[in-house]
Amino acid sequence: MTVHKPRISDFGFTTTPKSLGCRISDLNSAPTARAPGIPHSAFLLLLTVCCLLFLPPLLAFAEDGKSFSEKKPIAITADSLSYDKSKDTYYAEGHVIVIQGESSIKADKMIVDMSASHAHASGNVEIVDEGGDTLKGDSLDIDIDTKVGVAINGRLFFKKENVHVVGDEIKKTGAQSYSAHHSFFTTCDCEEGSSPAWSFYAQDTDVTLGKYIHAWNTFFYIKNVPVLYSPYVVFPVKTERETGFLMPSVGYSGVRGAIFDNSFFWAISDSADATFYLDIESLRGIGKGIEYRYALSKTTDGEFSFYHFQENDISRVREFRQGIDNLSRPMTATNDRWFLQYRHRGLLPHDVILKADIKRVSDDEYFIDFGKDIQERSLVSLESNVSMTKTWNKFNLVAQFRYFDNLLAADDSSTLQRLPEITLTGADQQVPDTPFNFSMESSFVNFEREKDYTGQRIDIHPAVSLPLNPGGYFELKPSAGIRETYYWVENNPLQEGYSDRSLYDLNLDLTTTFVKIYSWDENMEQARPILRMGAPVGVETNGNTVASVQKIKHTIRPKIVYTYIPELRQDSLPNFDAVDRIAATSTITYSLNTILTGKFIEGGNPSYRDYVYMDLSQSYDINEATRKLVSPADERRPFSAVTGEARLKPLSWTMIAAKGAYDVYNNWLNQYDASLGIWDRRGDRLDASYRYARSPLMEYLDASLRFKLIPSVDLTYHNRYSYNDNTILEAAYGLEYKRQCWNTQITYTERPEEKIVMVTFNLLGIGEVGGAGGKMQ
């Protein structure tokens, strides 16, 4: 919608618009027998005329234009039915009702003039099709031959789109098209004779079902008050995509000034479309963009997007981030800023899967200014990846190019790139005619960067294992692996040329599983559980259906793993990543996993929920326990931190999760994460997560709340707080007011660099029509 400032003279009407009546009441049940005293032949003839000539054109707002099917029985009643042979005209008067299936016509009077090919209905005319679409009016005239008709004081209601159109004159111009003069249209429901919450008045309106309402010389009304004028608006009454302008957004901020974001959608074909953007910011600059999407088949699709923004003065933009160290980003931006992304997924010959996700950005500050949410604003790096994958029954081959853009470094010349990286992995599988299993991990990587040394690495790690099941109570799996690594290094005088490394590793895995299943009889009191928080304990709820727990399975799985890797000096080798430095290992790792699972029956179908999931593990380092002490103050610490993870879902509307690592020597937690989620059927929800790490120190809280104050009002709150800096990274307070055909949202957001107040107003079926925000000093 193009918005212009209205002048006082714009509000003068040559014709005073009538009040808008909305929701069409349901039809009362009507008799189905024909009126007495009418000759059978005349009755059949009138019925045939109504069905074949009158009803289909009137009820053509059904998409197929066949609201009255010839296969369904038809019932017609009236106080009187007659035929004038001299005029070749049929008359039906008094409570005229024609019904077929879910479609119907009601009127006080109907006249069908066969000689003039004209039909006329008058007095409380009401037509309803099978989809619930409705046309009402004082009178209705239709040309039987051309199917063109006119309703006086007409009221159209499209049920699927919930669109009401009211006009002095509504003209049916085609099978699925109408035009209206001096009309109102809205998606608001209201009582007959009252004014809707909002509506558009138009001097002339064209309606095409499944597409758009086009309106000229329009005023936007709130109740009975005109508040905005536009020479032209487009209003969607369709679900299918179609070429056209999308709803623009307007707003204001201290750094951007007045904002006008406009976009155009192009439905190129059934398998491709594009969106073009033009964003105007009065104090900052102009942005242009394109998104192109395609779906060539079920297995091949992709998206290309490019956005360019021309800043007026990047230095002025940075002034809004003073005092917060530019959010740790180097100042690499110029006035010319852009972001490109290309994604593709496709199936090549021989079942090779091709994937691409390419991301390139003009500067390290881009996402601070243009990030859509806090996740994008917090990005520290971008990875571009192009890969081809071939999968066999037990093997998987992946070749990929990986390029990294470090957003925390002004110069990426030292960032290590993997161009390409090829991996071949083999899943654990039995060697034919032997009791042994074989698995393999192997890779080739070409490391590139502008500064510092580069090179290639081949790493091959096959392993052989022997699965055993002693006594049927344990799973015992000894294994042995060999690791061969080969290097070719360039641009490094200390490690130039070829080098290699040979290692072996031994593993012994011992596991057992205990399972206990608890069942209930139909006569147990479990059938009448105690109520808490409005829901029975130990049940799943789905609407008004209650599924009771039938069985509970308790699984306990202890495990012990021994790993041995001999000591080998590797300081003469290049150091690209963790693969190049494998420490000597002689450790015993013991763990315990337990799961409590409930089985539910609802509607005869089983479902499952894990009430409790818990996993604990710790390692004992034999090398550390036996090493020589280097000083009197030195001490051995062979026990690792105890790591644990737990997820609890005691009720269908609650989730509790935690994981962490506990230092057994210092008696403290090195790190832990904890989260809580609670929700209910009303739509209330509380989510909170806390993260802590001791080294490097990191501690923050992320919490969000949605509380339904009354059915139409939601209060929202979101806070991301850094305890390291005693700083609110982002806090947002919101109020959402919802009505049947509109809603408004007010948010106040605090960030380190700005404070924003944003107001949005949304109309059902139209979307956001306005917004305002600004930096508060």
MOKA-V533937 format. One record per backbone hydrogen bond with DSSP energy under -0.5 kcal/mol. NH is the residue of the N-H (numbers start at 1). CO is the residue of the C=O. If there is no record, write none. Layout:
BEGIN
NH:CO ; NH:CO
END
This chain:
BEGIN
2:232 ; 3:1 ; 4:229 ; 10:7 ; 11:8 ; 12:9 ; 13:11 ; 21:19 ; 23:190 ; 25:23 ; 38:35 ; 43:39 ; 44:40 ; 45:41 ; 46:42 ; 47:43 ; 48:44 ; 49:45 ; 50:46 ; 51:47 ; 52:48 ; 53:49 ; 54:49 ; 55:50 ; 56:51 ; 58:54 ; 59:55 ; 60:57 ; 62:59 ; 65:62 ; 69:67 ; 72:69 ; 75:99 ; 77:97 ; 79:93 ; 79:94 ; 80:93 ; 82:91 ; 84:89 ; 85:83 ; 88:84 ; 89:84 ; 90:112 ; 91:82 ; 92:110 ; 93:80 ; 94:108 ; 96:107 ; 97:77 ; 98:105 ; 99:75 ; 100:103 ; 101:73 ; 103:100 ; 104:128 ; 105:98 ; 106:126 ; 107:96 ; 108:122 ; 108:123 ; 109:122 ; 110:92 ; 111:120 ; 112:90 ; 113:111 ; 113:118 ; 114:88 ; 114:112 ; 115:87 ; 115:88 ; 117:113 ; 118:113 ; 119:142 ; 120:111 ; 121:140 ; 122:109 ; 123:138 ; 125:137 ; 126:106 ; 127:135 ; 128:104 ; 129:133 ; 132:129 ; 134:157 ; 135:127 ; 136:155 ; 137:125 ; 138:152 ; 139:152 ; 140:121 ; 141:150 ; 142:119 ; 143:148 ; 144:117 ; 144:142 ; 145:117 ; 147:143 ; 149:172 ; 150:141 ; 151:170 ; 152:139 ; 153:168 ; 154:151 ; 154:167 ; 155:136 ; 156:165 ; 157:134 ; 158:163 ; 159:157 ; 162:158 ; 163:158 ; 164:186 ; 165:156 ; 166:184 ; 167:154 ; 168:181 ; 168:182 ; 169:181 ; 170:151 ; 171:169 ; 171:179 ; 172:149 ; 173:171 ; 173:177 ; 174:177 ; 177:174 ; 178:207 ; 179:171 ; 180:205 ; 181:169 ; 182:203 ; 183:202 ; 184:166 ; 185:200 ; 186:164 ; 194:191 ; 199:221 ; 200:185 ; 201:219 ; 202:183 ; 203:216 ; 203:217 ; 204:216 ; 205:180 ; 206:214 ; 207:178 ; 208:212 ; 209:176 ; 210:237 ; 211:208 ; 213:235 ; 214:206 ; 214:212 ; 215:233 ; 216:204 ; 217:231 ; 218:230 ; 219:201 ; 220:228 ; 221:199 ; 221:219 ; 222:225 ; 223:197 ; 223:221 ; 225:222 ; 226:224 ; 227:220 ; 228:220 ; 229:4 ; 230:218 ; 233:215 ; 235:213 ; 237:211 ; 244:265 ; 246:263 ; 249:261 ; 251:259 ; 253:257 ; 257:253 ; 259:251 ; 260:280 ; 261:249 ; 262:260 ; 262:278 ; 264:276 ; 265:244 ; 266:274 ; 267:265 ; 268:266 ; 269:272 ; 272:269 ; 273:293 ; 274:266 ; 275:291 ; 276:264 ; 277:289 ; 278:262 ; 279:287 ; 280:260 ; 280:278 ; 281:279 ; 281:285 ; 282:258 ; 283:256 ; 284:256 ; 284:281 ; 285:281 ; 286:310 ; 287:279 ; 288:308 ; 289:277 ; 290:306 ; 291:275 ; 292:304 ; 293:273 ; 294:302 ; 295:271 ; 296:300 ; 297:300 ; 300:297 ; 301:345 ; 302:294 ; 303:343 ; 304:292 ; 305:341 ; 306:290 ; 307:339 ; 308:288 ; 309:337 ; 310:286 ; 311:309 ; 311:335 ; 312:284 ; 317:313 ; 318:314 ; 319:315 ; 320:316 ; 320:317 ; 321:318 ; 322:319 ; 324:321 ; 326:321 ; 327:324 ; 328:325 ; 329:326 ; 332:330 ; 337:309 ; 337:335 ; 339:307 ; 340:360 ; 341:305 ; 342:358 ; 343:303 ; 344:356 ; 345:301 ; 346:354 ; 348:346 ; 348:352 ; 351:348 ; 352:348 ; 352:349 ; 353:351 ; 353:389 ; 354:346 ; 354:352 ; 355:353 ; 355:387 ; 356:344 ; 357:385 ; 358:342 ; 360:340 ; 362:338 ; 366:363 ; 368:365 ; 369:365 ; 369:366 ; 370:366 ; 371:367 ; 377:373 ; 378:374 ; 379:376 ; 382:405 ; 384:403 ; 385:357 ; 386:401 ; 387:355 ; 388:399 ; 389:353 ; 390:397 ; 392:395 ; 396:425 ; 397:390 ; 398:423 ; 399:388 ; 400:421 ; 401:386 ; 402:400 ; 402:418 ; 403:384 ; 405:382 ; 406:404 ; 407:380 ; 407:405 ; 408:380 ; 409:406 ; 412:410 ; 415:412 ; 417:448 ; 418:402 ; 419:417 ; 419:446 ; 420:400 ; 421:400 ; 422:444 ; 423:398 ; 424:442 ; 425:396 ; 426:440 ; 427:394 ; 429:438 ; 431:436 ; 434:431 ; 437:465 ; 438:429 ; 439:463 ; 440:426 ; 441:461 ; 442:424 ; 443:459 ; 444:422 ; 445:457 ; 446:420 ; 447:445 ; 447:455 ; 448:417 ; 450:413 ; 451:413 ; 454:490 ; 455:447 ; 456:488 ; 457:445 ; 458:486 ; 459:443 ; 460:484 ; 461:441 ; 462:482 ; 463:439 ; 464:480 ; 465:437 ; 466:478 ; 468:476 ; 472:469 ; 473:470 ; 474:470 ; 475:511 ; 476:468 ; 476:474 ; 477:509 ; 478:466 ; 479:507 ; 480:464 ; 481:505 ; 482:462 ; 483:503 ; 484:460 ; 484:482 ; 485:501 ; 486:458 ; 487:499 ; 488:456 ; 489:497 ; 490:454 ; 495:492 ; 497:489 ; 499:487 ; 501:485 ; 503:483 ; 505:481 ; 506:564 ; 507:479 ; 508:562 ; 509:477 ; 510:508 ; 510:560 ; 511:475 ; 512:558 ; 514:556 ; 516:554 ; 518:552 ; 520:550 ; 524:521 ; 527:524 ; 528:525 ; 529:526 ; 532:535 ; 535:532 ; 537:530 ; 539:536 ; 540:547 ; 542:545 ; 545:542 ; 547:540 ; 547:545 ; 548:546 ; 548:601 ; 549:538 ; 550:599 ; 551:599 ; 552:518 ; 553:597 ; 554:516 ; 554:552 ; 555:553 ; 555:595 ; 556:514 ; 557:593 ; 559:591 ; 560:510 ; 561:589 ; 562:508 ; 563:587 ; 564:506 ; 565:585 ; 566:504 ; 573:570 ; 580:577 ; 581:578 ; 583:581 ; 585:565 ; 587:563 ; 588:620 ; 589:561 ; 589:587 ; 590:588 ; 590:618 ; 591:559 ; 592:616 ; 593:557 ; 594:614 ; 595:555 ; 596:612 ; 597:553 ; 597:595 ; 598:609 ; 599:551 ; 600:607 ; 601:548 ; 602:605 ; 605:602 ; 607:600 ; 609:598 ; 611:596 ; 611:609 ; 612:596 ; 613:647 ; 614:594 ; 615:645 ; 616:592 ; 617:643 ; 618:590 ; 620:588 ; 621:638 ; 622:586 ; 622:620 ; 623:586 ; 625:621 ; 626:622 ; 627:623 ; 627:624 ; 634:631 ; 640:619 ; 642:662 ; 643:617 ; 643:641 ; 644:660 ; 645:615 ; 646:658 ; 647:613 ; 648:656 ; 649:611 ; 652:539 ; 654:651 ; 655:677 ; 656:648 ; 657:675 ; 658:646 ; 659:673 ; 660:644 ; 661:671 ; 662:642 ; 663:668 ; 664:662 ; 667:663 ; 668:663 ; 670:661 ; 670:668 ; 671:661 ; 672:692 ; 673:659 ; 674:690 ; 675:657 ; 676:688 ; 677:655 ; 678:686 ; 679:653 ; 680:684 ; 683:680 ; 685:706 ; 686:678 ; 687:704 ; 688:676 ; 689:702 ; 690:674 ; 691:700 ; 692:672 ; 693:698 ; 694:670 ; 698:693 ; 700:691 ; 701:721 ; 702:689 ; 703:719 ; 704:687 ; 705:717 ; 706:685 ; 707:715 ; 709:707 ; 709:713 ; 710:713 ; 713:710 ; 714:736 ; 715:707 ; 716:734 ; 717:705 ; 718:732 ; 719:703 ; 720:730 ; 721:701 ; 721:719 ; 722:727 ; 723:699 ; 723:721 ; 724:699 ; 726:722 ; 727:722 ; 729:720 ; 729:727 ; 730:720 ; 731:750 ; 732:718 ; 733:748 ; 734:716 ; 735:746 ; 736:714 ; 737:744 ; 738:712 ; 738:736 ; 739:742 ; 743:762 ; 744:737 ; 745:760 ; 746:735 ; 747:758 ; 748:733 ; 749:756 ; 750:731 ; 751:754 ; 752:729 ; 756:749 ; 757:774 ; 758:747 ; 759:772 ; 760:745 ; 761:770 ; 762:743 ; 763:767 ; 764:741 ; 766:763 ; 767:763 ; 769:761 ; 770:761 ; 771:250 ; 772:759 ; 773:252 ; 776:755 ; 777:775
END
